[in-house]
Amino acid sequence: MHVLIIHQAFAALDEPGGTRHYEFARLLAGSGHRVTVIASPVNYITGGISRRGSVPLSVPDPSGGAPRPNLTILRASVYAAHHKSFIHRVIAFVSFMASSFQLGMLVKDVDLVWGTSPPLFQGVTAWSLARLKGAAFLFEVRDLWPLFAVAAGVLRNPVLVWLSEGLEGFLYRHADRVIVNSPGFHAHVASRGARRVDIVPNGADPQMFDPQAEGQSLRRSLGIGNQFLAMYAGAHGLSNDLRVVLDAASLLAGLDIHIVMVGDGKEKPSLERYAAQLDLKNLTFRPSVPKKQIPETLAAADACIATLKPLEEYKTTYPNKVFDYMAAGRPVALAIDGVIREVVEAAGCGLFAEPGNPQALAEVLRALSADRQRSREMGLAGRKYLESNFSRAAIGEKLVRLVEDMANLKDVPKPA
């Protein structure tokens, strides 16, 4: 079977960003299937050029033979200024929609096309290619767009909202199957016309992380000694509400707690200026690191922070970073309510702080630092819970079965 994945923000292990699709692509290839990915050369976290051209990767043969190059990553040309403004981002999305379609038409013998949103535009590419090639169309929903964009105030124009919601519903109705990465998304997607919805949740690969590691090299480079280190690792975007973390750091000034912010994004320059205004001596910004360096980076932390804006819509999310924190065996200071709070509380692996409330987050960090033994036990409990419930390998096995089942849809007449 040949699977074609259309994903503008695709990231491999040597790039910053979420690697859900890279890991799933390797699992499919390792199961004997051929996988082609069409991605952008621009990294969505840093905004910089990642790489260009075709990259064939070797994956172990399931029969025990020599590794075969049955995973290929193609980079489509794209407008490279999506960090500048909303309009620039839309232009970048539309440019990828067009270039990925042109490149996808050159990919032969495709059995299944996998599109993923956001942005919705690449879903149009995936649907078009699937229909033209007579392939099955799998549509994945990673965020509820445009719902989240409207809730965050990014998308306000009524005409654009109407058009976006119309396109969203079209893709749901015309997908042979829809997958979501959080159970909180299921009702929304089903109510807008998806005929069959499966949950393939976010998770992490516990084998990438050593919960006993201490990350001393990063701690030494920061010069913080034995201070309690709380780390945020992820995108610095509008939805992440990171001013709350900076305000919490201001409230913690003078205590034996240091906060490290790892990552990049559109909001990072303004956050750095705000931190300078607050004269934060107990907070350090660090650049993004490739996913393969995330385990070593998180190993330096005593606790990890996850935040989102206090919006009702964000209660439906399963943020990738929380599962990485759990895999690393680090307790979570969680300023996100909803389904991910249910996971953290079921695992007993962290403390909840009211989203948007710097005082609440500061109090949680004080509590975690005051009892390091308890914090350590919470982190290890999270690691155990992830191994049992959110291991990428187990989740990936479900995905492989789903994709193999969908291959039988290739010659089934599609809805108009």
C-alpha positions in Angstrom: 0.0 0.0 0.0 1.2 3.5 -0.8 0.2 6.3 1.6 0.6 10.0 0.6 0.6 12.4 3.5 0.0 16.1 2.9 1.3 18.1 5.9 2.8 21.6 5.7 4.1 21.5 9.3 5.6 18.0 9.2 8.8 17.7 11.3 11.4 14.9 11.5 13.3 14.1 14.7 16.1 16.5 13.7 13.8 19.5 13.4 11.9 21.5 16.1 8.2 20.8 16.3 5.8 17.9 16.9 6.8 14.6 15.3 3.5 12.7 15.5 3.4 12.3 11.8 7.0 11.4 11.4 6.7 8.7 14.0 3.4 7.3 12.4 5.0 7.4 8.9 7.9 5.3 10.2 5.5 2.9 11.8 3.6 2.5 8.5 6.8 2.1 6.6 8.1 -0.4 9.2 4.9 -2.4 8.6 5.9 -2.8 5.0 3.9 0.1 3.4 5.3 2.8 1.2 4.9 6.3 2.6 5.4 9.6 0.8 5.2 12.9 2.7 4.8 16.3 1.1 5.8 19.0 3.5 6.9 22.6 3.6 10.7 23.5 3.7 9.8 26.2 6.3 9.8 25.1 9.9 6.5 26.2 11.5 8.2 26.8 14.9 11.2 28.8 13.9 9.9 30.2 10.6 13.3 29.4 9.0 14.1 27.2 6.1 14.5 23.6 7.3 15.5 21.8 4.2 14.6 21.4 0.5 14.3 18.6 -2.0 13.5 14.9 -1.7 14.7 12.9 1.2 14.4 9.0 1.1 14.7 7.4 4.5 15.5 3.8 5.3 13.2 2.0 7.7 13.9 -1.5 9.1 12.3 -4.3 7.0 9.7 -6.2 9.1 10.9 -9.5 7.7 14.4 -8.9 9.1 16.1 -7.9 5.8 18.1 -4.9 5.1 16.5 -1.5 5.7 14.5 -0.2 2.7 14.0 3.4 1.7 10.2 3.2 1.7 9.6 6.6 3.4 10.2 9.7 1.3 9.8 13.3 2.3 9.2 15.8 -0.5 9.4 19.6 0.2 7.0 21.8 -1.8 7.9 25.4 -2.4 6.0 27.9 -0.2 5.8 31.5 0.7 8.2 31.8 3.6 6.8 34.6 5.8 4.0 32.9 7.8 5.3 34.4 11.2 4.7 38.0 10.1 0.9 38.3 10.3 -2.4 36.6 9.8 -2.5 37.6 6.1 1.0 36.4 5.6 0.1 33.1 7.2 -2.9 32.7 4.9 -0.7 33.4 1.9 1.8 30.8 3.1 -1.1 28.2 3.5 -2.5 28.9 0.1 0.9 28.7 -1.6 1.5 25.3 0.0 -2.0 24.2 -1.1 -1.1 24.9 -4.7 2.5 23.7 -4.7 1.7 20.5 -2.8 -1.0 19.7 -5.3 1.4 20.1 -8.2 4.0 17.9 -6.5 1.4 15.4 -5.4 0.2 14.9 -9.0 3.7 13.5 -9.7 3.4 10.8 -7.1 2.3 7.6 -8.6 0.3 4.5 -7.5 -1.2 6.1 -4.4 -3.8 4.0 -2.4 -4.6 6.5 0.3 -4.2 10.3 0.8 -3.9 11.5 4.3 -4.7 15.2 4.8 -4.4 17.0 8.2 -5.7 20.3 9.6 -5.0 23.0 10.4 -4.6 24.6 8.0 -7.8 23.5 6.2 -6.3 24.5 2.8 -4.0 21.4 2.8 -7.2 19.3 3.3 -8.4 20.6 0.0 -5.2 19.4 -1.6 -5.5 16.0 0.0 -9.2 15.6 -1.1 -8.4 16.7 -4.6 -5.5 14.3 -5.0 -7.5 11.4 -3.5 -10.4 11.9 -5.9 -8.1 12.4 -9.0 -6.1 9.3 -8.1 -9.0 7.1 -7.1 -7.5 6.8 -3.6 -9.2 6.7 -0.2 -9.2 10.1 1.6 -8.3 10.2 5.3 -8.8 13.5 7.0 -7.2 14.2 10.4 -8.2 17.0 12.7 -5.4 18.2 15.0 -7.1 21.5 16.1 -10.7 22.6 15.6 -10.1 25.2 13.0 -11.8 27.7 12.4 -13.5 27.3 15.8 -10.2 28.0 17.7 -9.2 30.9 15.4 -12.6 32.6 16.0 -12.4 32.0 19.8 -8.9 33.4 20.0 -10.0 36.5 18.0 -7.6 35.7 15.1 -10.5 35.2 12.6 -13.2 37.9 12.9 -14.5 38.7 9.4 -18.0 37.2 9.2 -17.6 36.3 5.5 -14.2 34.5 6.1 -15.7 32.7 9.1 -18.7 31.5 7.0 -16.4 30.4 4.2 -14.0 28.6 6.6 -16.9 26.8 8.3 -18.3 25.8 4.9 -14.9 24.3 3.9 -14.5 22.6 7.2 -17.9 20.9 6.8 -17.2 19.9 3.2 -14.0 18.1 4.2 -15.7 16.3 7.0 -18.5 15.1 4.8 -16.3 14.0 1.9 -13.6 12.2 3.9 -13.9 8.4 3.8 -12.8 8.5 7.4 -11.9 11.3 9.9 -9.5 10.9 12.8 -9.1 13.3 15.7 -6.2 13.5 18.2 -8.4 14.3 21.2 -11.7 12.8 22.5 -12.8 16.4 23.0 -13.0 16.9 19.2 -15.3 14.0 18.5 -18.6 15.7 19.1 -17.7 18.8 17.1 -16.5 16.9 14.1 -19.5 14.4 14.1 -22.0 17.3 14.4 -20.6 18.9 11.2 -21.1 15.9 8.9 -18.2 13.4 9.4 -19.6 10.0 8.6 -17.0 8.0 10.7 -14.8 9.4 13.4 -11.9 7.6 15.1 -9.8 8.8 17.9 -6.0 8.4 17.4 -4.8 10.5 20.4 -1.6 12.3 20.9 1.0 10.5 22.9 4.8 10.0 23.2 7.4 7.4 22.7 8.6 6.5 26.2 11.7 4.8 24.7 13.0 8.2 23.7 13.1 9.4 27.3 15.0 8.4 30.4 13.1 9.5 33.5 16.3 9.0 35.6 18.3 11.5 33.5 19.3 14.8 35.2 20.3 17.1 32.3 23.2 18.6 34.2 24.9 20.1 31.1 21.9 22.5 30.6 21.7 23.3 34.2 25.4 24.2 34.3 25.0 26.3 31.2 22.3 28.3 32.9 24.3 28.6 36.1 21.4 27.8 38.3 23.0 25.1 40.5 20.4 23.2 42.6 17.6 25.7 42.1 14.2 24.2 41.3 13.9 24.4 37.5 10.5 24.8 35.9 10.5 24.5 32.1 8.1 25.4 29.3 9.0 23.7 26.0 7.0 24.4 23.0 5.6 27.1 20.6 5.5 30.7 21.7 2.3 31.6 20.0 -0.8 33.7 20.9 -2.8 30.7 22.1 -0.1 29.6 24.5 -0.8 32.6 26.8 2.9 32.7 27.9 2.6 36.2 29.6 1.0 34.3 32.4 4.2 32.4 32.9 6.2 35.6 32.9 3.8 37.2 35.4 4.1 34.1 37.6 7.9 34.4 37.4 7.6 38.0 38.7 5.6 36.7 41.7 8.3 34.1 42.4 11.2 36.5 42.4 13.6 35.9 45.3 12.6 32.3 45.7 14.8 29.3 44.8 12.9 28.7 41.5 14.1 29.4 38.0 11.9 29.2 34.8 13.3 28.3 31.4 11.3 29.0 28.2 12.4 26.7 25.4 11.0 27.3 21.9 10.2 29.9 19.3 7.2 31.5 17.7 5.5 34.7 16.6 5.0 36.0 20.1 8.6 35.3 21.4 10.0 38.8 20.6 7.2 40.5 22.5 7.6 38.1 25.4 11.3 38.9 25.6 10.5 42.6 25.7 8.0 42.0 28.4 10.4 40.0 30.5 12.9 42.8 30.2 10.3 45.3 31.4 9.6 43.1 34.4 13.4 42.7 34.9 13.1 39.0 35.4 16.3 37.5 36.8 14.7 34.1 37.4 13.6 33.4 33.8 15.7 32.4 30.8 14.7 32.1 27.1 16.3 29.3 25.1 15.8 28.6 21.3 14.0 25.7 19.9 15.7 22.3 19.8 15.1 19.4 17.5 12.8 16.7 18.8 15.7 14.3 19.3 17.2 16.8 21.8 13.9 17.3 23.7 14.6 14.3 26.1 17.9 15.7 27.2 16.4 19.2 27.5 13.5 18.0 29.7 15.8 16.0 31.8 17.2 19.3 33.2 13.7 20.2 34.6 12.3 19.5 38.0 8.8 20.3 36.7 7.3 21.3 33.3 4.7 23.9 32.5 1.7 23.7 30.0 -0.5 26.7 29.4 -3.3 27.8 27.0 -5.6 30.8 26.9 -8.6 30.4 29.3 -11.0 29.7 26.4 -13.8 27.2 26.7 -12.9 25.8 23.3 -9.4 24.9 24.4 -10.8 22.5 27.0 -11.0 20.0 24.1 -7.3 19.7 23.4 -4.7 17.1 24.1 -1.4 19.2 23.8 1.6 17.2 22.6 3.9 18.8 25.1 2.1 17.3 28.1 2.7 13.8 26.9 6.4 14.5 26.3 6.5 15.8 29.9 4.9 12.6 31.2 7.3 10.5 29.1 10.2 12.3 30.6 8.9 11.6 34.1 8.5 15.2 35.1 5.5 16.6 37.0 3.2 19.0 35.2 2.2 22.5 36.2 -1.0 22.5 34.2 -2.8 25.7 33.3 -5.2 24.1 30.9 -8.6 22.8 31.8 -10.7 20.1 30.2 -9.8 16.7 28.8 -6.0 17.1 29.4 -6.7 17.9 33.0 -8.6 14.6 33.2 -5.5 12.8 32.0 -3.1 14.5 34.4 -5.4 14.0 37.4 -6.0 10.3 36.4 -2.3 9.8 36.2 -1.6 11.8 39.4 1.3 13.5 37.6 0.8 17.2 38.3 -1.1 20.1 39.8 -3.7 22.2 38.1 -3.6 26.0 38.0 -6.6 28.1 36.8 -5.8 29.1 33.2 -4.9 32.8 32.7 -4.2 33.2 36.4 -0.5 34.0 37.2 -1.0 33.8 41.0 -2.4 30.3 40.6 0.5 29.1 38.4 3.0 30.7 40.9 1.3 28.8 43.8 1.5 25.5 41.9 5.2 26.0 41.2 5.8 26.9 44.8 4.1 23.7 45.9 6.1 21.6 43.5 9.4 23.1 44.6 8.5 22.8 48.3 8.3 19.0 48.1 10.7 17.7 45.6 10.2 14.1 46.6 6.5 14.3 46.0 7.1 16.1 42.7 9.5 13.3 41.7 6.9 10.7 42.5 4.2 12.5 40.5 6.6 12.6 37.5 7.2 8.9 37.7 3.5 8.2 38.0 2.9 10.2 34.8 5.6 8.1 33.1 3.9 4.9 34.1 0.5 6.1 33.1 1.8 7.1 29.7 3.4 3.8 29.1 0.0 2.1 29.7 -2.3 4.5 27.9 -0.5 6.9 25.5 2.5 5.1 24.2 3.1 6.1 20.6 3.8 2.5 19.5 0.4 1.3 20.8 -1.4 4.2 19.3 0.5 3.7 16.1 -0.7 0.1 15.9 -4.3 1.3 15.9 -3.5 3.8 13.2 -1.8 1.1 11.0 -4.9 -1.1 11.3 -7.1 1.8 10.4 -5.1 2.7 7.3 -4.9 -0.9 6.2 -8.7 -1.1 6.5 -9.1 2.1 4.5 -7.1 0.7 1.7 -10.1 -1.5 0.9 -12.0 1.7 0.2 -9.9 2.7 -2.8 -12.3 1.3 -5.4 -15.5 2.1 -3.5 -17.6 4.9 -5.2 -17.0 8.2 -3.4 -19.8 10.6 -2.4 -20.4 13.5 -4.7 
